[in-house]
Amino acid sequence: MDVDAKSPEFLSKILKKNVVSVESQVLTEEEGGMSGAVLTRLVLKMDKGEEFSLILKERRDNLESSIQLGLAREAFVMPYLKKAFEGHIPKIYHAFGSMKTGEKIILMEDLVQSGAVNSSSCFPNFVKNKGKDIETRISVEDLVHVSFTAAAHLHASFWRFKPEPWLRTSSWVPTIESKLGIHQFLQLTKLFQDSWAQNKTMMENNKSKVQWDPLVIKALDASMKKISVKQYKEENAKRPWTLVHGDFHPSNIFVRLQNADPSIVYVDFEMVGLGSGPQELGQYMISHCEPKLRKSIERKAVESYYKELCAANPRVDMSWDLCWSEYVNGGIGRWLWFLPILATMLDAEVMQYFHDQVKCFLQDHFEDAEKVPMPRI
């Protein structure tokens, strides 16, 4: 990919306007996320003196993991979502990706410069918000409502749709009959198993940076024992599926607060694929929501999501009971998969926060930790 996406010549061609000069500011690692992609704010000076800013997201180095995980799919999904989900994704000026090489370039709207705020800033309990100003123009409860409403419309628009092969999990959702699907499923579950074994070894040697609670340990052990292709097939046959964001948490969601009605914009679609819609809601709540508040609002929030989902698409064939079960089991299953892997990557304070969030969710929803599902990969 021999393109300089920061050059005035390239940007002039893309925007069909005369760009005179470009100043670039690489955003922090925290803003760029954990995928290895680089986010850069480009400030463009036009020929009449006005300034215009864009966000450039690109992946050019360390491409092996990008190829393995298929992260270039984000460049494909943006135009794919435009019609059904316009207004809830950033305006895209250019998108290129290669699943073969792992490279990608996305030029998109600068949401911060247009007045949107990252919704993670609305959660005073979130570990990465220590010492930062908290966004108070919208309550957490209202933010959850608008985030889940937008999710309902995304899920309704793609309910049991014909998937593209580049979508994550498309080789094992809705069926896992192919050799490729079984291989990928087992490869990802092995990542979970190996990471959990590594963490247990560190516990035994008193070298763990996490204070693992017995309840969480029991749940992880129980979840690992349940991993099997046969069991997955049986469970998946009963589980409705749709297009899912794949990494659904407040840090990947911006909120526009300029008008009376807040609106949601989703970013970071590298893990977009097929899966359970309500599972995404569970991941969101465990990730950021203070446990007592989460417990007090979660049922109402999921009920509102379910009503919006059914109203938006009469073909939705999921009962309320199944929706709630997927919120609980899908949410905890997703986080049980995350925990051992993240423990090998994150610093102690951040990791302890996520561990404790999972522990509280287990306490609220699982009287017996043996009843947790297999990991949701």
Buried (B, 14 or more C-beta within 10 A) or exposed (E): EEEEBBEBEBBBEBBEBEBEEBEEEEBEEEEBBEBBBBBBBBBBBBEEEEEBBBBBBBBBEEBEEBBEBBBBBBBBBBEBBEEBBEEBBBBBBBBBBBBEBBBBBBBBBBBBBBEBBBBBBBBEBBBBBEEEEEBEEBEBEEBBBBBBBBBBBBBBBBBBEEBBEBBBBBBBBBEBEEEEBBEBBBEBBEBBBEBBEBBBEBBEEEEBBBEBBEBBBBBBBBBBEBBEBEEBBEBBEEBBBBBBBBBBBBBBBBBBBEEEEBBBBBBBBBBBBBBBBBBBBBBBBBBBBBBEBBBEBBEEBBBBBBEBBBEBBEEBEBEEEBBBBBBBBBBBBBBBBBBBBBBEEBEEEBBBBBBBBBBBBBBBBBEEBEEBBBBBB
